[in-house]
Amino acid sequence: TTTKTRITGANQQMIRIDRELSQPLKAETQKQLYAQITELIPQCDGVIISDYAKGVIDKALMQHTALIAGKHNKFVLADPKTSDFSQYPGATMIKPNKKEAIEARGVKIIDATSLFKAGEVLLEKSDSRYIVITCGGDGMALFERGQNPQIFPVTNPRRVYDVSGAGDTVLATSALGMAAGLNINLALELGNIAGSSVVGKPGTAQVTLDEIVNELNAGKC
């Protein structure tokens, strides 16, 4: 199995060493996975695809997932690893971080203008309804077909100790909001609060419900 070794100093991650093998799934394992997806999606409120480029996620799996999710009116949120966003057909939302967006776009993101252009191009390259680019301490940006881009600034600027898991926190919390019936803007506001909170903690920490409630009560959202 994949082993990740994080080297930290002064409560901040300095480097990460990964020991792993990345290869496609065996046919029998893939068959079992498809069967599980078909069985479980009807019982869920939505689907999160977290792609780490380890050989599990490919276009065929995405197509199968999106097909089953579409039949049962479930959203599919994808956290990409490949720079080719056409590999995530049927995704409701694709959420690259700034580095991944730069790699997919092929042009640096240095200001709001280049950020907006990158989002528009990535939206065109995919069939996703939404593209959300997370930008670390600069918050995140939402791109929606037929709508102007929207910026979600960091809700409570603080010292960044460790960004490990921040993108996962944003995606998971936003998915929770969507599953609860929030529109995309409110769901992302919630995800933004959670992501802003978790980077202020060392290591792969989690945000608590009390922390999110405190931020909401303080008028951060």
C-alpha positions as CSV (number, residue, x, y, z in Angstrom):
1,T,0.0,0.0,0.0
2,T,1.0,3.6,-0.5
3,T,3.1,5.0,2.4
4,K,3.5,8.8,2.8
5,T,6.3,10.2,5.0
6,R,5.9,13.8,6.0
7,I,9.0,15.7,7.3
8,T,8.1,18.7,9.4
9,G,10.0,21.5,11.1
10,A,8.5,24.2,13.5
11,N,5.1,22.5,13.0
12,Q,5.2,23.0,9.2
13,Q,5.6,20.4,6.5
14,M,8.9,20.7,4.7
15,I,8.8,17.7,2.4
16,R,6.9,14.5,1.7
17,I,8.3,11.2,0.5
18,D,5.9,8.8,-1.2
19,R,6.6,5.0,-1.5
20,E,4.1,3.5,-3.9
21,L,3.3,1.5,-7.0
22,S,0.9,3.1,-9.5
23,Q,-0.7,0.7,-11.9
24,P,-4.2,-0.1,-13.3
25,L,-6.5,-2.3,-11.4
26,K,-6.7,-6.0,-12.3
27,A,-9.8,-6.9,-14.3
28,E,-11.4,-8.9,-11.4
29,T,-10.8,-6.0,-8.9
30,Q,-12.3,-3.5,-11.4
31,K,-15.3,-5.7,-11.9
32,Q,-15.9,-5.8,-8.2
33,L,-15.5,-2.0,-7.9
34,Y,-18.0,-1.4,-10.6
35,A,-20.5,-3.6,-8.9
36,Q,-20.0,-1.8,-5.6
37,I,-20.5,1.6,-7.3
38,T,-23.7,0.4,-8.9
39,E,-25.0,-0.9,-5.6
40,L,-24.1,1.9,-3.3
41,I,-24.7,5.1,-5.3
42,P,-28.5,4.9,-4.9
43,Q,-28.1,4.8,-1.2
44,C,-25.9,8.0,-1.1
45,D,-26.7,11.7,-1.4
46,G,-23.7,12.3,-3.7
47,V,-20.4,11.0,-4.9
48,I,-16.8,12.3,-4.4
49,I,-14.1,11.2,-6.8
50,S,-10.7,11.8,-5.2
51,D,-8.1,11.0,-7.9
52,Y,-4.5,10.4,-6.7
53,A,-3.3,8.9,-10.0
54,K,-2.6,5.5,-8.4
55,G,-4.3,3.5,-11.1
56,V,-7.9,3.3,-9.8
57,I,-9.6,6.3,-11.4
58,D,-9.8,6.3,-15.2
59,K,-12.2,7.6,-17.8
60,A,-14.2,4.4,-18.0
61,L,-14.8,4.3,-14.2
62,M,-15.8,8.0,-14.3
63,Q,-18.3,7.2,-17.1
64,H,-19.8,4.3,-15.2
65,T,-20.0,6.4,-12.0
66,A,-21.6,9.3,-13.7
67,L,-24.1,7.1,-15.5
68,I,-25.3,5.5,-12.3
69,A,-25.3,8.8,-10.4
70,G,-27.3,10.5,-13.2
71,K,-29.9,7.7,-13.1
72,H,-30.5,8.5,-9.4
73,N,-30.1,12.3,-9.6
74,K,-26.9,12.3,-7.5
75,F,-24.1,14.9,-7.9
76,V,-20.5,13.8,-8.7
77,L,-17.6,16.0,-7.4
78,A,-14.1,15.3,-8.7
79,D,-10.7,16.2,-7.3
80,P,-8.4,15.8,-10.3
81,K,-4.8,14.7,-10.6
82,T,-4.5,14.5,-14.4
83,S,-4.2,17.7,-16.4
84,D,-6.7,16.4,-18.9
85,F,-10.1,17.3,-17.4
86,S,-11.9,15.3,-20.2
87,Q,-10.9,12.3,-18.1
88,Y,-13.8,13.2,-15.7
89,P,-16.9,13.0,-17.9
90,G,-20.2,13.6,-16.2
91,A,-18.7,15.3,-13.1
92,T,-20.9,18.0,-11.7
93,M,-17.9,19.9,-10.3
94,I,-14.2,19.5,-10.8
95,K,-12.0,21.1,-8.1
96,P,-8.3,21.5,-9.0
97,N,-5.9,23.4,-6.8
98,K,-3.9,26.3,-8.2
99,K,-1.0,24.1,-9.2
100,E,-3.2,21.6,-10.9
101,A,-5.1,24.3,-12.7
102,I,-1.8,25.8,-14.0
103,E,-0.7,22.3,-15.2
104,A,-4.0,21.8,-17.0
105,R,-4.1,25.3,-18.4
106,G,-0.4,25.4,-19.4
107,V,-0.1,29.0,-18.3
108,K,0.8,30.5,-15.0
109,I,-1.9,32.0,-12.7
110,I,-0.4,35.3,-11.4
111,D,-3.4,37.5,-10.8
112,A,-7.2,37.7,-11.0
113,T,-7.2,38.1,-14.8
114,S,-5.1,34.9,-15.4
115,L,-7.1,33.1,-12.8
116,F,-10.4,33.9,-14.5
117,K,-9.0,33.0,-17.9
118,A,-7.8,29.6,-16.6
119,G,-11.2,28.8,-15.1
120,E,-13.0,29.7,-18.3
121,V,-10.6,27.5,-20.4
122,L,-10.9,24.6,-18.0
123,L,-14.7,24.8,-18.0
124,E,-14.6,24.7,-21.8
125,K,-12.2,21.6,-21.7
126,S,-14.6,19.7,-19.6
127,D,-18.4,18.9,-19.6
128,S,-18.6,19.8,-15.9
129,R,-21.2,22.3,-14.7
130,Y,-18.7,23.9,-12.2
131,I,-15.0,24.4,-12.0
132,V,-13.7,25.4,-8.5
133,I,-10.0,26.5,-8.2
134,T,-8.6,26.5,-4.7
135,C,-5.8,29.0,-4.2
136,G,-4.5,28.4,-0.7
137,G,-4.3,31.6,1.3
138,D,-6.1,33.5,-1.5
139,G,-9.3,31.5,-1.1
140,M,-11.0,29.9,-4.1
141,A,-12.9,30.8,-7.3
142,L,-16.1,29.4,-8.7
143,F,-16.7,29.1,-12.5
144,E,-20.2,28.2,-13.7
145,R,-21.4,28.1,-17.2
146,G,-23.3,31.2,-18.2
147,Q,-22.3,33.0,-15.0
148,N,-19.6,35.5,-13.9
149,P,-16.7,34.0,-11.9
150,Q,-17.1,34.3,-8.1
151,I,-14.3,34.7,-5.6
152,F,-14.5,33.2,-2.1
153,P,-11.7,34.9,0.0
154,V,-10.2,33.2,3.1
155,T,-12.8,33.7,5.8
156,N,-10.4,34.2,8.7
157,P,-6.8,34.9,7.6
158,R,-4.4,33.1,9.9
159,R,-0.9,31.6,9.9
160,V,-0.8,28.6,7.6
161,Y,0.8,25.6,9.4
162,D,0.0,22.8,7.0
163,V,-2.0,22.6,3.8
164,S,-2.2,18.8,3.9
165,G,-5.8,17.8,3.5
166,A,-7.1,21.3,3.0
167,G,-8.5,20.6,-0.5
168,D,-10.1,17.4,0.7
169,T,-11.7,19.4,3.6
170,V,-13.1,22.0,1.2
171,L,-14.5,19.3,-1.2
172,A,-16.0,17.1,1.6
173,T,-17.6,20.0,3.4
174,S,-19.0,21.5,0.2
175,A,-20.4,18.0,-0.7
176,L,-22.0,17.9,2.7
177,G,-23.6,21.2,2.1
178,M,-24.9,20.2,-1.3
179,A,-26.3,16.9,0.1
180,A,-28.1,19.0,2.7
181,G,-29.8,21.0,-0.1
182,L,-27.7,24.1,-0.1
183,N,-27.1,25.8,-3.5
184,I,-23.5,25.8,-4.9
185,N,-22.6,29.2,-3.5
186,L,-23.6,28.4,0.1
187,A,-22.1,25.0,-0.1
188,L,-18.8,26.5,-1.2
189,E,-19.0,29.2,1.5
190,L,-19.2,26.3,4.0
191,G,-16.3,24.5,2.4
192,N,-14.3,27.7,2.4
193,I,-14.8,28.1,6.2
194,A,-13.7,24.5,6.8
195,G,-10.6,24.8,4.6
196,S,-9.6,28.1,6.1
197,S,-9.8,26.5,9.6
198,V,-7.9,23.3,8.9
199,V,-4.8,25.0,7.4
200,G,-4.2,26.7,10.8
201,K,-3.5,23.3,12.3
202,P,-0.3,21.2,12.0
203,G,-0.6,17.8,10.2
204,T,-3.6,16.3,8.5
205,A,-6.1,17.7,10.9
206,Q,-9.9,17.9,10.7
207,V,-12.2,20.8,11.3
208,T,-14.9,20.4,14.0
209,L,-18.5,21.3,13.8
210,D,-18.1,23.7,16.7
211,E,-15.3,25.6,14.7
212,I,-17.6,25.9,11.7
213,V,-20.5,27.1,13.9
214,N,-18.3,29.6,15.6
215,E,-17.2,31.1,12.3
216,L,-20.8,31.3,11.1
217,N,-21.9,33.0,14.4
218,A,-19.0,35.5,14.0
219,G,-20.5,36.5,10.6
220,K,-17.7,35.0,8.5
221,C,-20.3,33.6,6.0
